[in-house]
Amino acid sequence: MKNRRSSIDGFVPRRSSDRLGELHSDNTRKAFIDIPENRQLHTTGDDAMRVLGQQKTGYSLGRSDIDESLNDIDSTEGPAKKLSCRQRRRLARLNKKPRGKARRIIKWLIITVIIALLAVGGYTAYKFIAAGNNILQGNIFDIFSSQPLKMDSNGRSNFLILGTSEDDPGHDGPSLTDSILVVSVDQKNKNIYMFSVPRDLYVEYGMACNSGYSGKINEYFMCSNSGTTAGDEQDRLANTQKFVGDIFGLDIQYGIHANGTVIKDAVDAVGGIDVNIEGNGASGILDRNFDWRCNYTCYLVKYDNGVHHLDGAHALYLSMARGDNNGLQTYGLPDSNFDREKNQQKILMAIKNKAMTTGILTNLGAVTKLIDALGNNLRTNIQTNEIRTLMQVASDVKSNDVHTLSLVGDDNAVVTTGDYGGASVVIPSAGTYDYTDIQTLIKKNLSSDPVVREAAPIVVLNGTGQSGYGQTKANVLKAAGFNVPLVDNAPDGTYAVVEIYQIGTGNSATAEKLASMYGVTIKKSAPPLAVNGDVRFVIIFGAVTASPKG
């Protein structure tokens, strides 16, 4: 019986002569008997050939190598599925380390600041749009464009500012324009001229008003149109612009109507203003006509000469003070409305200078208060797309390029006071309704023509013997911009076609233009008659008619 070896765990033991990898066929085994065994492992690097099982030089097997080898030995899952970009980003976020508390606080602080800035900007924009729709004409979003201002023939933009007191319940005649100011702006040469129109100037209305067909100019605004709509307000402004412009010889392009609250709120919005108080013939000013508001236990208008810081209420009272003697103590305001007009100009310039400082324009509280003051109490026909140009010009004009004109100055006394029907009024020095001297003064300061600005007085003499000939020639000169205050007959004698005499020196533009117009040489000798010290040229038109060349 054959001896059979038992199997172990289902395996059949190999024969003793079998080797790993051998074939069990004897023939096949013989084919490999003479082939030597190669137990070397082919690798790369310095150990190009090493024996299988031999430890690699400088390397020891660690526990981590074994764990890594056995890590997936029991895994039954297939190959890992490729993640999408979205899944990879999510996984990256989940694997990030938690942010520190400080970083989270900084993040929310930044977000809070951004939200606050957006809210504040939106609120300011809302306030501006709401106010702008009340104040300006046109689409409020045109504020982002910049349209040049309308100009007259001299390149100037002229504004008529009218102040009423309908916001003051205790004020008599609240619809009267007790403050009338003309502001002329040269946007190219960056200068401003301003002058006050006397509220008591006696004028002809051209229609029936409360006081008849003539009276004080402060009645015209509401007389021209008493309607209550926005269109009526624009019509009143346009009518008054033309009316005042005709009197003063100006093309007035813009009108502004404000009440007293504008001054009070605007001054408070900019944090108060500094005004130089100058008592007229006194060491200061006092007007107790406002002290009834505090039962005469205070002084609302009492200042020594010098610079004073005023809040809105005190600036408003100063703008109204004219020293009316109603049995109350007063001093420093003897010229009444004329003194008041000077202080009004100072207040407006102080507001302008303060508002144009960087600190004010970047102060949110000041800006919104200023917007409120204007939006609630001011109306104008300025277009929305013109306001940026106006603001730019106002900011560019330096203080020493702002000039004030006085109609009652020692050198420019073109108006005086009078009495009509027991009421004190202001009339032109040249005579009632004669605005020639007033217009000459305005042109002298605002014209771009050097001849007009020199305003050299010229006497025209008629040497022809023809009645009215001298006046005809004088009218031609006036139309050309010359200042001709006197026309008379020349002394008896024989004269050339045109003889021109210059008295004194200067006035080169006038001399040059006269010589060019008539083709003559200006004489420096004395004229054939004596003239007063103000006259600078004497022109005699002789027997033969002379015509100007240009």
Buried (B, 14 or more C-beta within 10 A) or exposed (E): EEEEEEEEEEEEEEEEEEEEEEEEEEEEBEEEEEEEEEEEBEEEEEBEEBEEEEEEEEEEEEEEEEEEEEEEEEEEEEEEEEEEEEEEEEEEEEEEEEEEEEEEEEEEEEEEEEEEEEEEEEEBEEBBBBBBBBBBBBEBEBBEBBBEBEBBEBEBBBBBBBBBBBBBEEBEBBBBBBBBBBBBBBBEEBBBBBBBBBBBBBBEBEEEBEBEEBBBBBBBBBBBBEEEEEEEBBBBBBBBBBBBBBBBBBBBBBBBBBBBBBBBBBBBBBBBBEBEBBBBEBEBBBBBBBBEEEEEEEBBBBBEBEEBEBEBBBBBBBBBBBBBEEEBEBBBBEBBBBBBBBBBBBBBBBBBBBBBEEEBBEBEEBBBBBBBBBBBBBBBBBBBBBBBBBBEBBEEBEEEEBEBBBBBEEEBEBBEBBEBEEEEBBBBBBEEEEBBBBBBBBBBBBBBBBBBBBBBBBBBBBBBEEEEBBEEBBEBBBEBBBBBBBBBBBEEEEBBBBBBBBBEEEBEBBBEBBBEBBEBEBEEEEBBEEBEEEBBBBBBBBEEEBEBEE
